[in-house]
Amino acid sequence: MNLGKKIMYSRKKAGMSQIDLADAMGVSRQSVSKWETGEAYPDITKLSQLAKVLNVSVDWLLSDTAPDDFPEAEEQEQKLHAINAYPDWMNHLPKFILNSVKQFGWLYGVCIAISGLVFFALGIVARILFYRSIFGSGTAGTQSGSDKYWGPFGSTDPFFEINQEAWANASFFTGVIITIGVVTMVAGILMALYLRKWGKKGE
């Protein structure tokens, strides 16, 4: 029984993954994988530390003695091959994403707030263009009586005295855009503040 198989056996018996053993030894997962496949060997200065981590002796690691409960080599090799086929960077991807969100997640909120501002501005511009398109200078087409549309703000609305039917449609359309913009801006600002505060807690 060679050193690589003993390392693999002892690691599994200790309930450790290759990443766990790599962290304990201060090496990469790929190094542990190479130890177990026999492609490389641990540095001689690390044998004592390795034996301690695996709760075995250095003499046993270097001997040819195999434990009675050691599983079939073929089965172990198949499992090891499956582990090696898993890309190393995939093991660190969740942590990378979490750190990125902590550091830069608040910028997503800022981007959302800016997009909300764009919607709000488009709604305002569209509102003005609709008004000018329907009434030109603002005097033509105005009527008296019940045909007047005073807008949502009564007589203080700058777009009062507008043909009710035409302006009601335009006002509803632009109002939806403006509302979406305001809601998106508020949501983006709140998200940016929350993610910024959350990110600082992890520092």
C-alpha positions in Angstrom: 0.0 0.0 0.0 1.7 3.2 -1.2 1.8 6.6 0.5 -0.9 8.2 -1.7 -3.5 5.5 -0.9 -2.7 5.8 2.8 -3.2 9.6 2.7 -6.5 9.1 0.8 -7.7 6.4 3.2 -6.7 8.3 6.3 -8.3 11.5 5.0 -11.6 9.8 4.3 -11.5 8.0 7.7 -11.1 11.3 9.4 -14.1 12.7 7.5 -12.1 15.3 5.7 -12.4 16.5 2.1 -9.4 17.3 0.0 -10.1 20.9 0.6 -10.1 20.4 4.4 -6.8 18.6 4.2 -5.3 21.2 1.9 -6.4 24.0 4.3 -4.9 22.2 7.3 -1.6 21.6 5.4 -1.5 25.1 3.9 -1.4 23.7 0.3 -3.8 23.7 -2.6 -6.5 21.0 -3.2 -4.6 20.0 -6.4 -1.5 19.3 -4.3 -3.5 16.9 -2.1 -5.0 15.3 -5.2 -1.5 14.7 -6.6 -0.4 13.2 -3.3 -3.2 10.7 -3.4 -2.7 9.7 -7.1 1.1 9.4 -6.6 1.8 12.2 -9.1 3.7 14.1 -6.3 4.7 13.6 -2.7 4.4 15.7 0.3 7.5 17.7 1.3 9.5 15.7 3.8 9.2 18.6 6.2 5.4 18.3 6.1 5.2 14.6 6.9 5.0 15.2 10.6 2.3 17.7 10.2 0.4 15.5 7.8 0.6 12.5 10.2 -0.7 14.7 13.0 -3.6 16.0 10.9 -4.6 12.5 9.8 -4.1 11.1 13.3 -1.6 8.5 12.2 2.2 8.0 12.7 4.9 9.0 10.2 6.2 5.5 10.3 2.9 4.0 9.3 2.6 6.5 6.4 6.0 5.4 5.1 5.5 1.7 5.6 3.8 -0.8 3.3 1.3 -1.9 6.0 -2.4 -1.6 5.0 -5.3 -1.4 7.4 -7.7 -4.3 7.4 -10.7 -2.2 6.5 -9.0 -0.5 3.5 -11.5 -0.6 0.6 -10.7 -1.9 -2.8 -8.2 0.1 -4.7 -10.3 0.2 -7.8 -13.2 1.7 -6.0 -11.0 4.3 -4.4 -9.4 5.2 -7.7 -12.9 5.7 -9.4 -14.0 8.0 -6.6 -10.7 9.9 -6.8 -11.1 10.3 -10.5 -14.5 11.7 -10.1 -13.2 14.2 -7.5 -10.3 15.3 -9.8 -12.7 15.8 -12.7 -14.4 18.6 -10.6 -12.8 21.9 -11.5 -10.8 23.5 -8.6 -12.2 27.0 -9.3 -15.7 25.7 -8.7 -14.9 25.1 -5.1 -14.0 28.7 -4.6 -16.8 30.2 -6.7 -19.5 30.6 -4.0 -17.0 32.3 -1.7 -15.9 34.6 -4.5 -19.5 35.6 -5.3 -20.2 36.3 -1.7 -17.1 38.5 -1.3 -18.0 40.3 -4.5 -21.5 41.1 -3.3 -20.2 42.3 0.1 -17.6 44.6 -1.5 -19.5 45.8 -4.6 -23.1 44.8 -4.1 -24.1 48.3 -3.2 -23.2 49.4 -6.7 -26.0 47.2 -8.1 -28.4 49.3 -6.0 -26.9 52.5 -7.4 -27.3 51.2 -11.0 -31.0 50.3 -10.2 -31.5 53.8 -8.8 -30.0 55.4 -11.9 -32.2 53.3 -14.1 -35.2 54.5 -12.1 -34.1 58.1 -12.6 -33.9 57.4 -16.3 -37.5 56.2 -16.3 -38.6 59.2 -14.2 -36.9 61.6 -16.6 -38.4 59.8 -19.7 -41.9 60.1 -18.1 -41.5 63.8 -17.5 -40.2 64.4 -21.0 -43.0 62.3 -22.5 -45.5 64.2 -20.5 -44.2 67.5 -21.8 -44.1 66.3 -25.4 -47.6 64.9 -25.2 -48.9 68.3 -23.9 -47.1 70.3 -26.6 -48.1 67.8 -29.3 -51.8 68.1 -28.4 -52.0 71.8 -27.5 -49.0 73.4 -29.1 -48.5 76.7 -27.2 -51.0 75.6 -24.5 -53.9 77.9 -25.4 -55.3 76.2 -28.5 -57.9 73.5 -27.8 -58.8 74.5 -24.3 -62.4 74.3 -23.4 -64.6 75.4 -20.5 -67.0 73.5 -18.3 -66.8 69.8 -17.7 -64.4 69.2 -20.6 -61.5 70.7 -18.7 -59.0 68.3 -17.2 -57.3 69.8 -14.2 -54.8 67.0 -13.6 -54.0 65.2 -10.4 -53.0 68.3 -8.6 -56.1 70.4 -9.3 -55.6 74.0 -10.5 -51.9 73.9 -9.4 -51.1 71.3 -12.1 -49.2 73.1 -14.9 -51.1 71.0 -17.4 -54.6 72.1 -16.4 -57.3 73.1 -18.8 -56.5 70.3 -21.2 -58.9 68.4 -23.3 -60.0 65.7 -20.9 -60.1 62.6 -23.1 -56.8 63.2 -24.9 -54.9 64.3 -21.8 -56.4 61.5 -19.6 -54.8 58.9 -21.8 -51.5 60.7 -22.1 -51.5 61.4 -18.3 -52.1 57.8 -17.4 -49.3 56.6 -19.8 -46.7 59.0 -18.5 -47.9 58.6 -15.0 -47.1 54.9 -15.1 -43.6 55.6 -16.4 -43.0 58.2 -13.7 -44.3 55.9 -11.0 -42.1 53.1 -12.2 -39.2 55.4 -12.1 -39.9 56.7 -8.6 -40.4 53.2 -7.2 -37.2 51.9 -8.9 -35.2 54.8 -7.6 -36.4 54.3 -4.0 -35.8 50.5 -4.3 -32.3 51.0 -5.7 -31.4 53.5 -3.0 -32.6 51.2 -0.2 -30.8 48.3 -1.7 -27.5 50.2 -2.0 -27.7 51.4 1.6 -28.6 47.9 2.9 -25.8 46.2 0.9 -23.3 48.8 1.9 -24.1 48.3 5.5 -24.1 44.5 5.2 -20.7 44.6 3.4 -19.1 46.7 6.1 -20.2 44.1 8.7 -18.1 41.5 7.0 -15.0 43.6 6.9 
